């Protein structure tokens, strides 16, 4: 049985004008898991946090997927003409959402424990944002999209850029509440993995369609490039060379100031 994964992704990261790169990203086509993390802490603590996050999320999801009954695993490529059972699809999506939530708590606890050790030993703490997409059945388009913090996921469809992730930031909360009082700083995040043993993530199911581009990035990109500029880059992207799309976006952010680490992951659902 050969599984066909219609979602292909590439990624790139750059230190920007920082002394070290605290971002981490993961591309795992076999598992259908794609992650971008932006560590916080300084003195390499953020780098440790983002690495723990990516490794822990992958570890738990891989373990749980391996233990699923064979009938629940992806075999759609063997029978593309079979009608889909809506109830079964809904159960699968709910299972995937719960799996993602469990993996985020698992990662947050792992970072929290290590952070407490560092705080005791060296007076340092650490945390990280996370944004990701999980497509266990990489050929059916059913995606679980999730984030904690302000790293973002966009869908570029029909020449329109749509932010799917939700910023967990003071600025976004201020916007959602109708802009009461003074405008808060845009870089204050309200939660991150590692701040506590568990988190309240944004997790949702989305159906990708053929031709969709997925952009995942840290705020090192979005702090310097607005949606209009990002859209211009995606409109002229050579989809046969997506790596250059990542590089071009990163270079544009560096040219615009580039004071932070910059990580970009681009994926296409074919």
Secondary structure, 3 states (H helix, E strand, C coil): CCCCCCEEEEEEEECCCCCCCCEEEEEECCCCEEEEEEEECCCCHHHHHHHHHHHHHHHHHHHHHHCCCHHHCCCHHHCCCCCCCHHHHHHHHHHHHHHHHHHHHHHHHHHHHHHHHHHHHHCCCCEEEEEEEECCCCCCCEEEEEEECCCEEEEEECCEEEECCCCCEHHHHHHHCCCCCCCCCCCCECCCECCCCCCCCEEEEEECCCCCEEEEECHHHHCCCCHHHHHHHHHCCCCCCHHHHHHHHHHHHHHCCCCCCEEEEEEEEC
